[in-house]
Amino acid sequence: MDYLRLQICLCFYFFTFVPSVTLFAQDESSFDILLKGGTIIDGSGKPGFPGDVAIKDDRIVQISPEIKGTARETIPCHGLTIAPGFIDLHNHSDRQIISPLTRANMNYVTQGCSTIVTGNCGSGPVDTEEYYRIIEAAGSGTNVLHLIPQGSLRDEVMGSGQREPTAEELQKMKALAEKAMQDGAWGMSTGLIYVPSSYAGTDELVELARIVSRFQGIYASHIRNESTELLAAVNEALKIGQQAKLPVHISHFKSSGQDAWGLVIRAAAMIEDARKQGQKVTADQYPYIASSTSLGATLIPAWARAGSNKDLVARLEAPETSEKIIKAIQSNIEKREEGKAVRIARYSDRPDWVGKNLLQIAEKENKSVLDIVLKITRQGGASVVNFSMNEADVRQIMKIDWVATASDGRAYLPGSDRPHPRNYGTFPRKLSYYALQQKVIPLEHAVRSMTGLPADILGLKDRGYLRKGAYADIVVFDTRTLIDKATFDNPHQYSEGIRYLFVNGSPAINAGFPTGSLAGKALRHQTAAKKEK
């Protein structure tokens, strides 16, 4: 009788207190994949430790110094690092991720990315439900989260004119924002140097941000100025967060232009003060000293870019506006080393100009840099790379524990253009060059900046960390061979050193080779709206 009672007690203890995952862990058929003997960096910033990771279906089912069970596939990871799949907080693949040519997102998969965030800088699909539906129907190489793009939303309701919205127009924008949040958007983005996002005043942005706040979303901003007016622009973002009561995230945090170098350090101090007072504020950064956008956004004032390119050209021809525009362009050229700092990345009319800076082009064409800028503008514009940042600023900002890593790039296929190398190399560059080679930050800090931290910023549950029960978004890389091969002169080069990448448990990189998997999903924000007070 005592023996029977003991057996009953033992059974009760076993089934009550031993986690169900552990029960199945000892069954030889329980695991799909077993990553064996790697150094685990879990995304928290804590030091790495040796261990194994077991995957079943799309989840991590066990993490342990040694897992004794077997699996359908056991992958030796000795000498390799196992980390959460990287999350790119700031990506512009809105069109590319739904295109058959680029939906595999190869240039991000080969960087170790398992998730991207689209809708950044105020631009992208407004209809979140339809956007997610397309992704779900075809799949994608990475998971996709979407932000409400305030500029595109404004354009849909009131066009690209520089004016305040009517009460009716503001209400329509708020209704669209609410629907997007109900459909699973994770927040709202602004691009306050771009048309028409830049035409929205602070009060208008606060009204929209209040809708986002009800759904516990974030406000992510390409702020109104990243140069000499950086502090005022950061202050505006903080004000929007305070008034709308939602977390603020500063996109590609930097100070651009030699006359602004060092200001980003003061801006970081401002943000630190706000954080100490209880405000939720974060930022992201790409590890390069050059930015990239359109030639117009780089050199031409926003008021002159209202409407279409045809409208801009008309203003350049009109006596009452041309002198003012040209004077502003000339001033901006001078600030950029007389055009030497601005390199053409894409311009279909003159492919021979691609990869050359404005000063080189002007000298070859025997014209002024202003003439070259005006010619490109009249022909529809171009994409440029702008060498505008200070290396010391970049290094200092990446040390901050609330600054995430993000690329500001998009899915690409190699071509004849010369885009910013961040499209191919952001994450390996941060890990290999800045953490491992230069030792600016510890490897664990670098991993956290692209895993646990972005997950926390978004409020993304069950991703960004290696822990039991989380989705199996996992990257395995070799610190000895990890390298960003993309350069400014030759950007279309995939990174190397990512040995394995799993997206929702499916291999996107296997033994160093891409599989073409489309296991990525559209991830919806699930938080219900808070009740109006």
SULQUI-V73842 format. One record per backbone hydrogen bond with DSSP energy under -1.0 kcal/mol. CO is the residue of the C=O (numbers start at 1). NH is the residue of the N-H. E is the energy in kcal/mol with one decimal. If there is no record, write none. Layout:
BEGIN
[[CO,NH,E] [CO,NH,E]]
END
This chain:
BEGIN
[[1,5,-2.4] [2,6,-2.3] [3,7,-2.2] [4,8,-2.3] [5,9,-2.4] [6,10,-2.7] [7,11,-2.4] [8,12,-2.5] [9,13,-2.7] [10,14,-2.7] [11,15,-2.5] [12,16,-1.5] [13,17,-2.9] [14,18,-1.3] [19,23,-1.6] [20,24,-1.8] [21,25,-1.4] [24,27,-1.4] [27,30,-2.6] [31,72,-1.8] [32,73,-1.2] [33,55,-3.1] [34,75,-3.1] [35,53,-2.2] [36,77,-3.8] [38,51,-2.4] [39,82,-2.9] [40,49,-1.7] [42,466,-2.0] [49,40,-3.6] [51,38,-1.5] [52,64,-1.8] [53,35,-3.3] [54,61,-2.3] [54,62,-1.1] [55,32,-2.8] [55,33,-1.9] [56,59,-2.2] [58,472,-2.5] [59,56,-2.4] [60,469,-3.5] [62,54,-2.8] [64,52,-3.5] [73,34,-2.4] [75,36,-2.8] [77,80,-2.5] [80,39,-2.6] [81,477,-2.3] [82,41,-2.8] [83,475,-2.9] [86,114,-2.3] [86,115,-1.6] [88,117,-2.1] [90,408,-2.8] [93,97,-3.0] [95,98,-1.0] [96,99,-1.4] [99,103,-2.0] [102,105,-2.1] [103,141,-3.0] [105,108,-1.5] [105,109,-2.5] [106,110,-2.4] [108,111,-1.0] [108,113,-2.4] [109,112,-1.5] [112,86,-2.5] [114,143,-3.2] [115,88,-2.8] [116,145,-2.4] [117,91,-2.1] [118,147,-1.6] [120,123,-1.9] [122,152,-1.9] [126,128,-1.5] [127,131,-2.1] [128,132,-2.8] [129,133,-2.0] [130,134,-2.1] [131,135,-1.8] [132,136,-2.7] [133,137,-2.1] [134,138,-1.6] [135,139,-3.0] [140,520,-3.1] [143,116,-2.4] [144,523,-2.7] [145,118,-3.0] [146,186,-2.6] [148,150,-1.0] [148,189,-3.1] [149,153,-2.5] [150,154,-2.6] [151,155,-2.3] [152,156,-2.1] [153,157,-1.6] [154,158,-3.1] [155,159,-1.8] [160,307,-1.1] [161,163,-1.3] [166,170,-2.7] [167,171,-1.9] [168,172,-1.9] [169,173,-2.3] [170,174,-2.4] [171,175,-2.2] [172,176,-2.3] [173,177,-2.4] [174,178,-2.4] [175,179,-2.3] [176,180,-2.3] [177,181,-2.2] [178,182,-2.5] [179,183,-1.9] [180,185,-2.3] [181,184,-1.3] [184,525,-1.9] [186,218,-1.5] [187,148,-3.2] [188,220,-2.9] [189,150,-2.4] [190,222,-3.0] [191,194,-2.2] [194,198,-3.6] [196,199,-1.7] [197,200,-1.6] [201,205,-2.0] [202,206,-2.4] [203,207,-2.0] [204,208,-1.7] [205,209,-2.7] [206,210,-2.0] [208,212,-1.6] [209,213,-2.6] [210,214,-1.5] [212,215,-1.0] [212,217,-2.2] [213,216,-2.0] [214,530,-4.1] [218,188,-2.6] [219,249,-3.0] [220,190,-1.7] [221,223,-1.1] [221,251,-2.5] [222,192,-2.6] [226,256,-3.8] [227,230,-1.6] [229,233,-2.0] [230,234,-2.6] [231,235,-2.3] [232,236,-2.0] [233,237,-1.9] [234,238,-2.4] [235,239,-2.3] [236,240,-2.3] [237,241,-2.1] [238,242,-2.5] [239,243,-2.7] [240,244,-2.4] [241,245,-1.2] [241,246,-1.5] [247,219,-2.5] [248,282,-2.1] [249,221,-2.8] [250,284,-1.9] [257,260,-2.2] [260,263,-2.3] [262,266,-1.1] [263,267,-2.6] [264,268,-2.2] [265,269,-1.5] [266,270,-1.9] [267,271,-2.3] [268,272,-2.5] [269,273,-2.2] [270,274,-2.1] [271,275,-2.5] [272,276,-2.2] [273,277,-1.3] [274,279,-2.4] [275,278,-1.6] [280,248,-2.8] [282,250,-2.7] [283,404,-3.0] [284,253,-3.3] [285,406,-1.9] [286,288,-1.9] [289,389,-2.5] [291,386,-2.5] [293,384,-3.2] [294,298,-1.2] [295,299,-2.2] [296,300,-2.7] [302,305,-1.1] [308,312,-1.8] [309,313,-2.6] [310,314,-2.0] [311,315,-1.9] [312,316,-1.9] [313,317,-1.3] [314,318,-1.6] [318,321,-1.3] [318,322,-2.8] [321,325,-2.2] [322,326,-2.7] [323,327,-2.1] [324,328,-1.8] [325,329,-2.6] [326,330,-2.7] [327,331,-2.0] [328,332,-2.1] [329,333,-2.3] [330,334,-2.2] [331,335,-1.8] [333,339,-1.0] [336,339,-1.4] [336,341,-1.9] [337,340,-1.9] [339,342,-1.1] [339,358,-1.1] [341,387,-3.1] [342,358,-2.2] [343,385,-2.9] [344,355,-3.1] [345,418,-2.7] [346,383,-2.1] [350,353,-2.3] [353,356,-2.2] [356,344,-2.6] [357,361,-2.3] [358,362,-2.5] [359,363,-2.3] [360,364,-2.2] [361,365,-2.5] [362,367,-2.6] [368,372,-1.8] [369,373,-2.5] [370,374,-2.6] [371,375,-2.3] [372,376,-2.5] [373,377,-2.4] [374,378,-2.4] [375,379,-1.3] [376,381,-2.8] [377,380,-1.6] [382,295,-3.0] [383,345,-3.0] [383,346,-1.6] [384,293,-1.3] [385,343,-3.1] [386,291,-2.7] [386,388,-1.3] [388,257,-3.0] [390,394,-2.1] [391,395,-2.4] [392,396,-2.1] [393,397,-2.5] [394,398,-1.7] [397,400,-1.6] [400,403,-1.5] [402,283,-1.8] [404,285,-1.7] [409,92,-3.6] [420,423,-1.7] [421,424,-1.8] [421,425,-2.0] [422,426,-1.2] [425,429,-2.4] [426,430,-1.9] [427,431,-2.0] [428,432,-3.5] [429,433,-1.2] [429,434,-1.7] [430,435,-1.3] [431,436,-2.2] [432,437,-2.2] [433,438,-3.1] [434,440,-2.9] [442,446,-2.1] [443,447,-2.7] [444,448,-2.3] [445,449,-2.0] [447,450,-1.4] [448,451,-1.3] [448,453,-2.3] [449,405,-2.7] [450,87,-2.9] [451,455,-1.9] [452,456,-2.3] [453,457,-2.6] [454,458,-2.2] [455,459,-1.5] [455,460,-2.7] [462,471,-2.6] [467,470,-2.1] [470,60,-3.0] [471,473,-2.2] [472,505,-2.4] [473,85,-2.4] [474,502,-3.2] [475,83,-2.9] [476,499,-2.1] [476,500,-2.1] [477,81,-3.1] [478,481,-1.2] [478,482,-1.8] [483,496,-2.3] [490,487,-1.5] [491,493,-2.4] [496,483,-2.5] [497,478,-2.5] [499,512,-2.7] [500,476,-3.0] [501,508,-3.7] [501,509,-1.6] [502,474,-1.5] [503,506,-1.7] [506,503,-2.8] [508,515,-2.4] [509,501,-1.8] [510,513,-1.8] [513,510,-3.0] [521,144,-2.7]]
END
